[in-house]
């Protein structure tokens, strides 16, 4: 991460197709007339240095203002809104209903179970070419193993009838008590949805963060229009901030 005068530059050279690991982050919303400027800035900071980063991803550290962006839309950009939610140490609630069926929540061994995680995460490829998406995931898991070795990350899985049916990551900004915790990618296999698995997963991992890692707070980013945000709020998470991103996929991606 590099702080420039006008933006923050995020680069992940080891995984150039990681859209939001190779992006610009702006402090304020860009105008419709700013498209050419920010396209050129992205090329200068990322695209020209990493030819495999053929996408354009520009995040904005401010709530979506709802203004029309016809030039951006005509150039192929889509708006992705995010709500940030916070869980205080004493605010975690129990699920209203237990999950349907027997489940096992445990930490994943990223050395031996990474491919099972790739299989699960590939069920939500977002229209991207599947082979390239799985390669992107494997590169991400390599980063996660490094973070795990440093005590900054733990990945969890929820197992049903011997199947990895749901998973998420838990990160912290430093090893030791009092760190800030953050969820990373909560996902449930399509065949196992509507059984209370997401609720059980998030509640269990939140409890681990507070009781085992002793974090001072836990954060969760969610799409404000997705049903999952209701699950997080029902467990005690409270919206605290908003942000959005302008994303143009690489040619050939969904």
LINDA-V751873 format. One line per field, one symbol per residue. ss: DSSP state (h for helix, s for strand, l for the rest). phi: phi as a letter, one per 30 degrees, with the letter a starting at -180 (. if undefined). A space follows every 50 residues. Layout:
ss = ???
phi = ???
This chain:
ss = lssllllsssllhhhlllhhhlsssslllllhhhhhhhhhhhhhhhhlll lllllssssslllllllllhhhhhlllsssssssssssllllllllllll lllssssllllllhhhhhhhhhhhlllllhhhhhhhhhhhhhhhhhhhhl llssssssssllsssssssssslllllllssssssssslhhhllllhhhh hhhhhhhhhhhlllllsssssslllllhhhhhhhlllsssssssssssll llll
phi = .bccdcacccbbedbdcdeccbacbcdbddddddeddddddddddbedcb eddcdbbbcbdadddiddbddddddjdccbdbcccbcdeccdcdddbddd jdbbcaddcddccddddedddddbdiiddddddddedddddddddddddd icabcbbccbhicdcaaacbcbdadjdidccadbhdbbeedcdibidddd ddddddddeddcdhddabcbcbddcdddddddddcjdbdbabaabcbcdd ejdd
